[in-house]
Amino acid sequence: MRISVLVSVLLLASASAASSAELLSNGSFELPALGGTAYDYPGNPDLVTANPNNYPATVNDWTYGGSAIVNTSVGANAWYGGAAPAGYDAIQFAALQAGSSLSQIFNSGAAGLGNLSWLSGGRPDLNSVGGNQSYNVFLNGNLLGTYFTTDGQAFTLESFANASLLAGSNTLNFVGLSTADETAFIDRVSVDLKTVRITVPEPMTLGLFAAGLAGIAARRRRKVPKA
């Protein structure tokens, strides 16, 4: 019995806790760097007034559909007045206005379970516009859930655990649901694939384990009654 227990302990010690690897790129929307431009609509590449930098709809790994926005937190802004809601990451963030969308195609080296997380805030109530937005999150076309923001909501952590990732290409998609001019801010999007790392015990550990087994075996032999 003691030998089996020691074997189990050694096997458990050989497998470390699950580790993870980030799969998304530009999760905090710091690219393209807007600089002096307060915000941009990459999803409108041909509309100069909405897209003064003439960005393509897919830029720096994200595809901006319709009126989706990349926004900066620097200075006053038509999207939030004097200051952006608290809790954003770094300088820039994205926005889902009305029925717009944000998506990224990313690669997972192997199929498995992944954790998805992001920050979500609401545009302040600016009379005719606000932040009472609802949006769906899809992974590979499968609905993970419907989420909501409210007027002026600080950036709040949202997450979905154990999402099913495919080996190879995967698609993450945020889709706004409001038919009015309501906007949810999105930032620090992250997807990681959980893996288990197997660690080979050091020679000294194996030696101690072997010595322990030998000692137990010797004690058991001494306890066997003579015929």
Buried (B, 14 or more C-beta within 10 A) or exposed (E): EEEEEBEEEBEEEEEEEEEEEEBBEBBBBBBBEBEEBBBBBBBBBEEEEBBBBEBEBBBBBBBBBBBBBBBBBEEEBEBBEEEBBEBBBEBBBBBBBBBBBBBBEBEBEEEBBBBBBBBBBBBBBBEEBBBBBBBBBBBBEEEBEEBBBBBBBBBBEBEBEEBEBBEEEBBBBBBBBBEEBBBBBBBBBBBBBBBEEEEEBEEEEEEEBEEBBEEBEEEEEEEEEEE
